[in-house]
Amino acid sequence: QVQLQESGPGLVKPSETLSLTCTVSGGSISSYYWSWIRQPPGKGLEWIGYIYYSGSTNYNPSLKSRVTISVDTSKNQFSLKLSSVTAADTAVYYCARGDTPTTVTTWGQGTLVTVSS
Amino acid sequence: EIVLTQSPGTLSLSPGERATLSCRASQSVSSSYLAWYQQKPGQAPRLLIYGASSRATGIPDRFSGSGSGTDFTLTISRLEPEDFAVYYCQQYGSSPGITFGQGTRLEIK
């Protein structure tokens, strides 16, 4: 069964760029929608955006100016870059898979990213 | 942007009781695009219901979803100890894509 694992720095300085990678194992990255979703400590879920394996993307308008999601099918990975971060970007970041763009069926375990100097 | 409002914020019930969780949308949502997730402390969310009423793989039949338009409901027929968690509804639209409700915390009474 497919498994997703987030990786990247747990601490990012304000104004810098947050970069995370999700490695997909147990299945191909092809033919699915790959999302990033975040959850500030003690709060609810916020969808950041998704990328289809072919490379087409859809971003949350509230974050669109700062977000880039990319995919590397040769490595079975997809990545998130969030620029100009502030303390408000501190959250657990989840990578996830959907069979369609409408629903998230499989989640990674999540990784906490703290924005602090 | 469609806003999802879940109620109640917290629901206190005992094992064996029936739980009814509500999700109300600010505009009509296609039933095909309404889902429910369960999240336990320290864990990622888990998909329970998609298409408003279809159970995801491996989800017990005590979980059921219903509704249409702007009003959707997640029902847990008889609560098991492992069902106490936070539940989120989620919808998909053309913009901004996926949005979640603020969650309902189901706690043991």
Boltz contact constraints between the chains, C-beta under 6 A:
constraints:
  - contact:
      token1: [A, 44]
      token2: [B, 100]
      max_distance: 6.0
  - contact:
      token1: [A, 44]
      token2: [B, 102]
      max_distance: 6.0
  - contact:
      token1: [A, 44]
      token2: [B, 103]
      max_distance: 6.0
  - contact:
      token1: [A, 45]
      token2: [B, 88]
      max_distance: 6.0
  - contact:
      token1: [A, 45]
      token2: [B, 100]
      max_distance: 6.0
  - contact:
      token1: [A, 47]
      token2: [B, 98]
      max_distance: 6.0
  - contact:
      token1: [A, 58]
      token2: [B, 97]
      max_distance: 6.0
  - contact:
      token1: [A, 60]
      token2: [B, 96]
      max_distance: 6.0
  - contact:
      token1: [A, 61]
      token2: [B, 96]
      max_distance: 6.0
  - contact:
      token1: [A, 94]
      token2: [B, 44]
      max_distance: 6.0
  - contact:
      token1: [A, 102]
      token2: [B, 33]
      max_distance: 6.0
  - contact:
      token1: [A, 102]
      token2: [B, 92]
      max_distance: 6.0
  - contact:
      token1: [A, 103]
      token2: [B, 35]
      max_distance: 6.0
  - contact:
      token1: [A, 103]
      token2: [B, 50]
      max_distance: 6.0
  - contact:
      token1: [A, 105]
      token2: [B, 47]
      max_distance: 6.0
  - contact:
      token1: [A, 107]
      token2: [B, 44]
      max_distance: 6.0
  - contact:
      token1: [A, 107]
      token2: [B, 45]
      max_distance: 6.0
  - contact:
      token1: [A, 109]
      token2: [B, 44]
      max_distance: 6.0
  - contact:
      token1: [A, 110]
      token2: [B, 44]
      max_distance: 6.0
